[in-house]
Amino acid sequence: MAPVPNTDGEKINWVNYKTGSRFVQFKMEAGSTGATVAIEIFHPEMAARDLYFQHLLSQKKMFENIMGDDWIWHSHHYSPAGKTVALITKKISTPDLFNKATWPEIVGFFKKSIIAFDSFWQMAKYSFDAL
């Protein structure tokens, strides 16, 4: 993805986006069945993970105003590594990473989503400091 400044106009490494919260990360994945973007909460303690998820859920209206309302919210999701995580995700299934003709669709999806994530997170991140 070409360099795109964040909400504050700073250069940022989008693949390793630093949320500032040890247990919250943004993910982008693409493969033969489509592309996915997600916010993942991976705290090892279920009660703390649920607290983080409920806190994000309390900000759902702001999230949807920025990100759109077609996201799937999972309070308990099993990651490919077999760990339980909380996940807010969106997937497009038409592009195929192995078909070069669909790369612009994947990049456009990632770019739009990560810029919106950044916009949302700039407003929401400080409320997670107390958790």
C-alpha positions, 0 to 999 in steps of 0.5 A, a space after each residue: 500500500 502506498 504511504 498514506 498519512 494518518 489522521 494527524 498527518 504523520 507517516 505511519 506503518 499501517 501493517 504494524 499500526 500501534 494502537 497504544 493498547 497492549 491487547 488491541 490490534 488492527 488486522 488486515 488479511 487477504 487470501 484466495 477467499 477474499 480480504 478481511 479487516 478487523 479489530 482484535 482484542 486478545 487479552 488472555 483473561 476472559 473478564 478483561 477481554 470482555 471488559 475491553 469488548 463491552 467498552 468498544 461496544 459502548 462506542 458502537 454508535 461512534 464506530 458505525 458513524 465513522 466505519 459504517 454499520 456492516 461490521 460483525 461483532 464477535 465477543 468470543 471468536 477462536 483465532 487460527 492459533 486456537 486462542 479466544 479473542 474478541 473481534 470486530 470484522 468486515 470481509 469482502 469475498 470477491 477479490 482473490 490475492 492470487 489474481 493480480 487483477 483484483 489487487 486494486 480492490 483489495 488495496 482500496 478496501 484495506 486503505 479505506 478501512 485502515 484510514 477509518 480505523 485510525 480516525 475512530 481510534 484517535 477519538 477512542 484510544 484514551 478511553 482504554 487507558 483506564 482499563 
